[in-house]
């Protein structure tokens, strides 16, 4: 990777499942500043999961654009559930969603296209019907939860190539390998899939959703494994988007900091930015 890309924040994209969480204000971010503006001082990407439930308003998009103005920042919005999870995809909702987010322009990253475990190889045409309606300049990141796509990836590979799509890796090993009786984990274990771990990179774009255990126990080996992989991505000129998850989100910021510091042991990268709150962690 050339020096110019390393001079940009991180050299890869690192973020969290959201930019606002009550437990982050004070320890990491200031209470007196809009949450997104402070978040974008530290992280250079975010998952936009709220769009899964409701298409944001145009006025909200305008405020978000203003909050990240001048920052090298990407929103990775999840397609509405009416498009990917309902029995019949609502393509009117999809077009409304695409129109609304368009003003974000260069701040748009890959679109997160998540299908439920009920959508398998028999529904390939359904998957393609969604992909073919996405703008050519916005890369799709496809999350598939049906086991057949892991056992027989040849079912989906032609679509990945045709639409230059990434295939999302969701790694929940640390979550399920830790204390399953932890109060935060008991609820999350029914929401997070325990799927095989994909290590391959599709079309030179890695999209990793790393789900860690809130206790921190058992996280570091998994963090180090993926840090080495992303360091190799940097070496090979591949793009990587990494999103750090954990039940209830409370510990995500410091786990992301640990991830970046682990990469720094394998590759020269800029230091992790200071927390706007002034906290030293």
Secondary structure, DSSP 8 states (H G I E B T S, - for coil): --HHHHHSSSSSEEEES-S--GGGBTTTB-TTS-HHHHHHHH-SEEEEGGGGTS---HHHHHHHHHHTTTS--EEEEB--HHHHTSSS--HHHHHHHHHHHGGGGGGB--EEEE--TT--GGGHHHHHHHHTTS-TTS-EEEE---THHHH-THHHHHHHHHTT-EE-EEE-HHHHHS-TTSHHHHHHTTTS---------BTTEEEEEEEE-TT-TTHHHHHHHHHHHHHHHHHHT-EEEEEEEETTSTTHHHHHHHHHHHHHTTS--------TT----
